Amino acid sequence: MLPRLVVVVTIAVCASRLCGQTPLSFESYGDRYNGGSGPMIAADFNRDGKVDLVQCCSSTRNLIFRAGTGDGTFQPPVTASADAVALQSGIAADINHDGNLDLVTVAALNPPAPPAAGTYVLSIFQGNGDGTFRAPQTYATTQEPGQAVVGNFFNDGQSAIAVGESYGLIELFRNNGDGTFVFAGSISVGTGNFSPVQVVAGSLNGNGISDLAALVLNSNDFAMPSELSVLWNNGNGAFTRQVLGQYSWSQITTAQMNGDANADLLVSYQCTPPPGTGYYCVGFDAFYGAGQNNLSKKTLVNSTSGLNPGDLGQIEGVDVDGDGYIDIAAVGALQCNGSTGECNDAPQGLSIWQGNADGSFLQTPANFFTSRNVQVGAAVMADFNRDGRMDFAQTQPGAGGPTEFYLNATRRRNCGTYTISPSVTVCSPVDNTYLPNSVHVRASSYDTTQVTALQEYIDGVLKYSEPVTSLDQRFPMSEGSHLFVTKAWDASGASFMSFRTVTVYDGTPGATCYAAMNSASLCLPKGTSSSGPVLIVGNGNTGTSLTTAAQLYIDDNLVVNNAAPCETACYGVNTMVQTEQSLSPGSHTLVFKVWDLAGDVYQDQKTIYVE
């Protein structure tokens, strides 16, 4: 069958809240290095101001370090530790306060068939600051561990650790202040089963002391619902448990979801679809931290778009489009047939529900699918190309181990204002991102009582204070990590705030290219003339059909062909090209094409003159 060249005419139509939303765009590319089926951790491990990756591993494979280049790509892998061990999960934290990021991991060294006992450990790999790690310090856990979280659990300013284990157990390990730990007690959150407890940490009271939330399945039947609990920290590592409800096929995370200083709890689950609306229903509930050991529950999403709630992968609350409103992202979401429930040949990738000013969310997600019929693994969220926007990545061990990257190419929206009282909306910077040289703060506040002032604290120092409800200021900053606190005051004397951590660097962010649905865009070079070598950047969006190739032609010659394997299984998808070409002086025609699984091709072209 001949390919169809698709020409798209866009007609602007306004319906409900959709008019206020910016269409999302991502560049996707598949990195063919086999990262394995274990955890993947994104952070600046070699202290060069760029996000790196640590990927892991098995009983016969070592930790692997991949240095970030700062443009969204990574150097070839090198061995990061001499020890080969099958890790269940891992996170980055500076647990010994030496300025180098360490790895906090858990492992089942010889896992037997349940319910027999094995050798289970918490392992701490102290970082050397160059992407390598020392031999791990290990601490035995009672049951099989699934994940570890770090927090200020003992109100001593030290990074303590909580480990979620099988049979409803959470164990605490207290930091001695030098990066060594001592067992400090355990918490039972139910009878559980051999599946480890999901556990997350955050200051739900907004007091800087870390609380916990736990999700435990109290049955060997995985079709049964799990029990969600919050564990309120009494301030000294003792916790009071409060059961929040029952959820099926669930994931949990913490994030600031509504513009205040408190961490909130986000849970995904299988909801009941209305009659006649489809086979699958994905739900999201938020439990907003309200202080004084109180949570306020709100259902955010009941989506019948066909996504399988049991295969959402990792969920996050993050501002994707720069409007200041938190969005919901699921990395690894599986799009099944909504009418029949059939998941064979189902596409999989990144799904995002965009947030609104009133704290509600669009019920239909924007989907960016990049694989089918492959096992997906660990997922991470970070600003890989240092442009102030959050990107995503996920391993695909079922396809031989490639990692799929999603670089955020969304055009920034105008800064919004939450209509939640009270709240501070920060459009930029986005939390945990990178910015060059200076930081542009755009923020606003809302309260039913009149807002009387807005302030900006940077690293604890007051830098801005005016009797206004919004601010738009640039602050020159030194290189390194900085804490921004935007604080509002109202006429009653009450204050409320929002926190952002930003890393400032001296350099240029990686280029990205916006592509609308069912289109191809050739974004660089800009204009009609260029000096060599010529940086060429193109990106495509093939809508609901998987992209199979992204190609660049120069003067009718194919010079880049980013094609992905896509027969029974599809993986390693590329929607973009980014290349530098040395072109001879004179006129050249550039044609960028993207192909999809249906045989459609979308293209963009331009003619440039090379000086």
Salt bridges, closest charged atoms under 4 A:
ASP31 OD2 - ARG66 NH1 2.99
ASP98 OD2 - ARG134 NH2 3.73
ASP156 OD2 - ARG174 NE 3.51
GLU227 OE1 - ARG241 NH2 2.48
ASP285 OD2 - LYS297 NZ 3.76
ASP323 OD2 - ARG413 NH1 2.89
ASP387 OD2 - ARG389 NH2 2.81
ASP459 OD2 - HIS482 ND1 2.69
ASP472 OD1 - HIS440 NE2 2.46
ASP555 OD2 - HIS588 ND1 2.70
ASP600 OD1 - ARG4 NE 2.75
